[in-house]
Amino acid sequence: MLYSLIWWLLLPLVLLRLWWRGRKEPGYRAHVSERLGFYARLPDPQARFIWVHAVSVGETRAAEPLIDSLLQQYPQHSILLTCMTATGRATGAQVYGKHGGRVQQSFLPYDIGRMCARFLRHFRPVVCVLMETEVWPSLIAQCHRYHVPVMLANARLSERSLRRGLRFAALLKPAAEAISVVAAQSDADAQRLRAFGARQVVVTGSLKFDVEPPDAVVARGLEWKAQVGLRKVLLCASTRDGEEALILDALAREGPGDWLTVIVPRHPQRFDQVADMISARGLRLQRRSTLQQDVRWQDVDVLLGDSMGEMFAYYALCDVAFIGGSLLPLGGQNLIEALALGRPVLIGPHTFNFQRITEDAIAEHAAARVENADALLRQWKELVSDHTRMDQRSHSAKEFAQRHQGATGRTLSLLDALLKDGQARR
């Protein structure tokens, strides 16, 4: 098969890139054998794994309500959680450590038939749950070979991704057709997934609406807010490369303001780079990693959120949240966590990764769109100067998030049938 041959030819370069990324993120140099389908120890031969694949941080967090519910509903099973990124694995350890040995982690092998087969023979999962948009042809083919039913959960597919995927229809469509069931986030996603080749598609909603903000993390953010005092706080969350410069330049043009700006880059390897950018513009910087109890908040212009696992704390700290990945054509990031805490959302023009949710939130006055960084600051100042409007937006945000909950239960109903099928085949 040409696809497998290309993978074999590229494998040395893929491993070299993995080692190169490990310079800044050591997690990429750990557990490399797992990416090739080799494992240091044998699992319990009696273990019954429900396998959940979450490629990176966002998917790992989104899977939390589903994994928590699966562990509660199926006490005789364990969860095998796979990912592709080092930050995804670190997030998994942080989020699911509360479950002890019932959640086991591994990197997913590269999409080469032999490696995927070794993975399946080693763990012998009862069912496979792929989060969001993970369609790997060799992996799904091997699941079919070893009688492992596959669900695509919390599935979404943008118009852009559909067009790109259809260019490789000969490769990807058979994989999509082999998926047992797809739990789609919206009607529009379901329509595009059917066009892509998926056969059984059910609209369940987004699992991200069911994520419970951790009380301790929210309390930490509220404690910071009390320390900041009367100053208003603008959060720029999950910003991507190129966006921080736009926001910082707009802040520099605006001149000294009476508010605190918090910037939380999406990728941790960029923390130091963004810190240098803030300092280069003459803005007074405080890093979360060096934050002390006695910090003088009045002497801080920008707080850099250079920490992992504290996104809900930053949302609790802020008055308004701008969601990154949207000022540039990157598709936007998850706005649901901000809405869940009742924070009015501002978001840029590029939101194709979260198109339906963004449009619905804007229509219901839980979010507003800004065209550029200068417009972001204008809307921010207008909002915080109008208390009535702020209260209305906050109420709309929380109400919007609560009304869209329930995807976990609907997804579990679909999974139950697959689990029975998988156990029978096993």
N, C-alpha and C positions, 0 to 999 in steps of 0.2 A: 504494500500500500504506500503510495507516494507520500501521504501525510506522515506516516511513521518513519519513512526514510529521511524526510526533511528534519524530523525531530532528532534522529540519530546523528545526522550530519552537524546539526547546530548544538548538540549537547556539550561539546567542549567549550564553546563560546558561552553557553548558558551558565556553566559551572564557573567559568572565569569571571563572568559578570557578578555571580553570586559572591565569589571571594572578594571582588572589588568593592561591592556594597558593604561587605563586612568590615571595611576599614572604619567606617563611621557608625555602623550598626552591627556590633559583634554577634547579635542573634542570628545573622545570616550565615555565620561560620559554624554554628552549632547544629547538630542533628542532620548533617548533610546526607548521611546514608539513608535517612527516611525519604528524602526526595528521589532516591533511586530505588525505593522499595525494599530496603534492607533494614532489619531491626535487631537491636542488641539483645532483647529478651522476648521470650514467648509469653503471650497473654494467657490468662486463665482459660483452660479448655472448656470450662463451663460458662464462660462469660457470654452474655447475649448483648451485643452492641447495637444501639440505634446510632447510626453514623450521620453526623451533621457536618457539612462542609461550609465554612464561612471564610471567604478568601482573605479578608483583612479586618481592620478595626471596626468599621461601620457594620459589616455583616455579623461580626462576632457579638457586638452589642445588641443588634436587632434580634438575634436568635435567643436572647436571654429569656423572654417570657415563654417561648416555645420549649426551650430546654428545661426550665424550671417545672413547667407543666408535665412534660414527658417523664421526668424523674418522679414526680408525685403520682402520676397516673399508672406508671409501669415500674413499680418498685423492684421487680425481678430483673430489670434491664439496667445497663450502664450506657453512658453516652461516649462515643468516640468523636471528638471534635478535631477536625483537620482545618488547616489554613495554608496560605502560601507565603505570607509575609511575617517577618520577625515581630513587628508591632502587633499583628493580629494574634500571634501566639502569646505574647506578653499580656495582651488584653484578656485573652482567654484564661490565663493563670490568675489574673486579678479578679475577673468577674465571677469565675466558677470555682475558685478555691474553696468557697463556702460548702461545696458538695463533696469535698475530700476525694476519695478514690473512685467515686461514681462517675466522674468526668475525666477521661483520659485524652491527652492531646498528642497529635502527631502532625508533621508536615504531610501534605498530599504529594504523592509521587508525580513526576512530570508525566505528561499525557502520552506515554509510550506503552503499548499493549502489555509487554512482559512485566514492566514495573507495576502497572495497575493490577495485573493478575496476582503478583506476589503480595501486594497490599491486601487484596480481597481474600486470598488464601490464609494470610496471617491473622487478620482480625475477624473474618467470617461474619460481617455485619448482617443483621436481619433485614435492614432497610437502609436506603441512602436518601438523605435530605440535602439537596443542593440549595443554598441560599441565593436568591435574587436572580442573577443572570449567568450562572456558571454552567455552561454547556460544553463539556469536553468529549469529543467523539470517541476516543479510545477508551476512556474511563466508562462511558455509558455502554459501549459495546461489551466491555468485560463484565459489567454489572448484569447485562442481559445473559451473557454466557454462564455466569455463576448464580443465576436466578435471584439476584438482589433487586427488588423493586425500587424504582427511583421516583422521588418527588422533587419538583422544583417549587420551593416555598418562597413566599414573599416576593413573587416573581414580578419583574418589571422589564419593559423593553421599549426604549424610545424609538421614535420614527427614524432617527438617525442611525441607531444601532440595527434596526430592521433592514434598512437599505444596505448597510454595510454587510450584514449577515447574509442577505440574499445573493450577494456577489459570490459567496462561497456555499451556495445552496447544496451543491452535490456532496459536500462534506458534512455540513451542519444539519441539513434537514433530516437525514436518517437518524441522527442523534436526538433531535427534537421529537421525532415520531416515536422513538423508543422510550421516552419518559412516560412513566405510568400515569401520573397526574400532575397538573400544574395548578398551584394556588396563586392566582394573580392578584395584584394590589388594586387594580381598577378595571372598569369595563374597557377603557382604551388599551390598557396593557393586554387584556385578554384577547382583544381583537387582533392586535399585532402579533401576539404569540401564536394564535391560530394560523395567521398568515405565514408565520415562520415554520409551521409544520407540526406544532403541538396538537395532540388529538383530544385529550380530556382536559379541559381548562375550566376552572371554577373560580369565580371572583370571591375572595375571602377578605380583602382589605389589607392594610399594612400592619405587620407585627410591631412596627416601631411605635405605634400609638399605645401599645400595651406595656411598653417598658416602664417599670416603676422607678422613679428617681430615688436613689439611695438616700435615706434620711440623714445619715452622717455626712455625706458629701454636700447635700443641700444646706445642712446646718453650718458647715464650714464656710460656704459662700455667704450666708446670711450674717455670719460673724464678721467677715471682711466688710460687708456692707455697713454694719453698725460702726466699724472702725473708720470707714471712709467718711461717715457723717452725712452732711446735707448735700455734698457734691453728687451730681448725677453721673451715671456710669453708662458709657456706650461700649458695648461688646462687639468686636469683629471676630466672629467665630469661624474656625476651619478655613482660614484664608490660604490661598494657594500662591505659588511662585508668580510674582509680577503684581499681585494685588496689594501686598503690603506697601510697595513703593507708591502706588496710586493713592492709597489712603493716607500715608504719611506726608506725601506732597500736598494733598488737600489740607491736612492739618497745619502744615507749615504756612500755606497761603492764608489760612483762616487766622493764624496768629494765636497767642495764648488764650485758651478758653477756661471757663470755670468748671469744666467737667473732667472726669477721668476716662481715658480711653484704654480699653483692654484688648490686646491682640493675641489670638491663640492660633498659631499656624497649624495647618492640617498635618504636616509631616514633621516629626521630631528632629530629623536630621537638619532641618533648616532653622532651628532655634537660634543658634549662634549668629547665623547670617542676618536674621531679622533684628536681633539685638544690635548688631553693628549698624544696620540701616537706621534704627531709631536714634542711636547716639549721634550718627553722622548729621542728622538734621537738627541737632541742638535740643532735642526733647529730653526731658529728665526721665530716665528709665529706672524701673524697678522690675527685677525678674522674680517670678514666683519661686524659683528654685533657691533664691537667697532671701526670701521674705522673712522678716523678723516680726515678733509681736509688737515691738515698739516703733515700727516704721512710721515716718511722718508723711502721711498721705497727701498733705497739702504741698509737699515738695515733689510729688510724682505727677508727670504728665501722661506716661504710658506704662501700664503694667503688662509685661510679656508673660503670657501663660505657657511657660516652658515646663509643663508637667503632663503626666499621663493619668487618665482615669478621673479627672476632675472637671469634666465638661459641665456637669450639672451644677458644680460649685460656681463656675463662671456665669452660668445662666441665672443662678440665684443672686449673684452679686449685681448684675446689670439691671438697668431700667428699660433699655431697648437693645435688641440683638440684631446685628447685621449678619447674614449668613453668607460665608465666602464661597469661592468657586463659581461665582455668578457675575462678577464684574468683567471677567474675561470669558471667552467661549469654552468653558470647562464643564458646564452642565449643572453646576450648583451642588450644594451639600444638603444634608438632612436638616430641615427646619422644625421637625416635630418636637424635639426635646425642648426647644425654646417655647413653643406653643404650650406644651404640657405644664410648664411652670408659669403660664400666664404672662409671658413676655411678648410685647408687640414686636413683630419681625419686619425688618427691611431687607430687601433682596434685590440683586442686580438683574440685568436683562436676560442672562443666559441660564436657564433653569430646565434644560431638556431632560436631565436625569430625574427631576422631581416635578415634571410639568403639571400633571393633574392636581396634585396636592397643593402646589404653589398657586395655581389659578383658582382653586376652590377657596384657599385661605384668603387670597386677595378679594375675591367676590364677597366673602363674609366678613371683611374688615378686620381680619386677624393678622394680615400682612399687607405690605405696600411695596411696590416696585420702584427702584431708583435706577436711573440711566448711567450714572457714573459716580465717582467718589465725591465730587463737589455736591451733587444732588443728595448724596447720602448725608452729608453734614447739614445741608439745608433742612431736609425732612426731620433729621434728629432734633435740631434746635426748635423747629416748629412743634414737634410732639411734646418735648419736655416743658415747653412754655405754656401748653394748654392742658391743664390737669384733667378737665372733663374728658377731653379727647383721649388722653392717655388711659384713664380708667375704663373708657368704653373699649379701647383696643385690647387692654389686658383681659377684660371680661370675655370679649369675642375670641381671643386666642385660647383661653382655657376651655371655653365651651366648645370650640371647634375640635380641640384635641379629645375631649371626653366623648363627644358624639361619634367619633370614628373608632372607638375602641371595640374589641370583640373578635379581631382576626385570629387570635390564638385558639379560641374554642372552635372556630370554623375550620382551621387548619388541622387541629387534632382529630376532628371527625373524619377528615379525609385520610389522615395517617393511620387511623385505627384499622381500616380495611387493608391497607398495605402491610401493616405489621402482621396481621393474621395470615395474609398471603405469603409473606416472607418466612414466617415461622413454619408454615405448612410445607413450603418448598425445602426449607432447611432440614 
